[in-house]
């Protein structure tokens, strides 16, 4: 299962950790992992294209950690959209992804 942990302080996104594998299908054919990766990668790349200092991320063998450094409106809206899309995905595939 993919676990997405969202940390907010004062209603602002601060950190997001994405760990695990959806186990919907085998590696390379897993549509839930693919959707999750696409949502997160598109969001991170979009934010970094607007402001390279707005967040940092670390990709490891088991997942990814995103540290949101900028509390500006645009960054927060894009992160909120990402979290909403991940929650929608979790609603469709509750055995494969959860957002906390």
C-alpha positions as CSV (number, residue, x, y, z in Angstrom):
1,X,0.0,0.0,0.0
2,X,1.1,3.6,-0.7
3,X,0.9,5.7,2.4
4,X,0.8,9.5,2.0
5,X,1.5,11.5,5.2
6,X,0.6,15.2,5.0
7,X,1.9,17.6,7.6
8,X,0.3,21.0,8.0
9,X,1.1,23.8,10.5
10,X,-1.2,26.8,10.8
11,X,-3.2,25.6,7.8
12,X,-0.1,25.6,5.6
13,X,1.4,22.5,4.0
14,X,4.9,21.8,5.4
15,X,5.9,18.2,4.5
16,X,4.5,15.3,2.5
17,X,5.9,11.8,2.7
18,X,4.9,9.2,0.1
19,X,6.0,5.6,1.0
20,X,5.4,2.1,-0.3
21,X,4.0,0.4,-3.4
22,X,0.3,0.1,-4.3
23,X,0.4,-3.6,-5.0
24,X,-2.5,-3.2,-7.4
25,X,-0.4,-5.0,-10.1
26,X,3.2,-6.0,-10.7
27,X,6.0,-3.4,-10.9
28,X,5.8,-1.6,-14.2
29,X,2.1,-2.4,-14.7
30,X,0.6,-0.9,-11.6
31,X,-1.8,1.9,-12.6
32,X,-2.2,3.1,-9.0
33,X,1.5,3.7,-8.6
34,X,1.6,5.2,-12.0
35,X,-1.2,7.7,-11.2
36,X,0.4,8.6,-7.9
37,X,3.8,9.1,-9.4
38,X,2.3,11.3,-12.2
39,X,0.3,13.4,-9.8
40,X,3.3,14.1,-7.5
41,X,5.9,14.5,-10.3
42,X,3.8,16.9,-12.3
43,X,3.0,19.0,-9.1
44,X,6.6,19.1,-7.9
45,X,8.0,20.0,-11.4
46,X,5.4,22.7,-11.8
47,X,6.1,24.3,-8.5
48,X,9.9,24.2,-9.1
49,X,9.4,25.7,-12.6
50,X,7.8,28.7,-10.9
51,X,10.2,29.0,-7.9
52,X,13.2,26.7,-7.4
53,X,13.4,27.6,-3.7
54,X,9.8,26.8,-2.9
55,X,10.3,23.2,-2.0
56,X,12.9,20.5,-1.8
57,X,12.5,16.8,-2.2
58,X,14.3,13.6,-1.6
59,X,13.7,10.3,-3.4
60,X,14.7,7.1,-1.8
61,X,14.3,3.4,-2.5
62,X,11.0,3.3,-0.6
63,X,9.4,6.6,-1.4
64,X,9.7,10.4,-1.5
65,X,9.7,13.3,1.0
66,X,8.7,16.8,0.0
67,X,9.6,19.7,2.2
68,X,7.5,22.8,1.4
69,X,9.6,25.9,2.2
70,X,7.4,28.6,0.7
71,X,4.0,29.4,2.1
72,X,3.0,31.6,-0.9
73,X,-0.5,31.2,-2.3
74,X,0.6,29.5,-5.6
75,X,2.7,26.8,-3.9
76,X,0.0,26.1,-1.4
77,X,-2.8,25.9,-4.0
78,X,-0.7,23.5,-6.2
79,X,0.1,21.3,-3.1
80,X,-3.5,21.4,-2.1
81,X,-4.5,20.2,-5.6
82,X,-2.0,17.4,-5.4
83,X,-3.3,16.2,-2.1
84,X,-6.9,16.4,-3.3
85,X,-6.0,14.3,-6.4
86,X,-4.3,11.8,-4.2
87,X,-7.3,11.6,-1.9
88,X,-9.5,11.1,-5.0
89,X,-7.2,8.2,-6.1
90,X,-7.4,6.7,-2.6
91,X,-11.2,6.9,-2.7
92,X,-11.2,4.8,-5.9
93,X,-8.4,2.4,-4.7
94,X,-8.7,2.2,-0.9
95,X,-6.8,-1.1,-0.7
96,X,-3.8,0.4,-2.5
97,X,-3.3,4.0,-1.3
98,X,-4.2,6.0,1.8
99,X,-3.8,9.7,2.6
100,X,-3.3,10.7,6.2
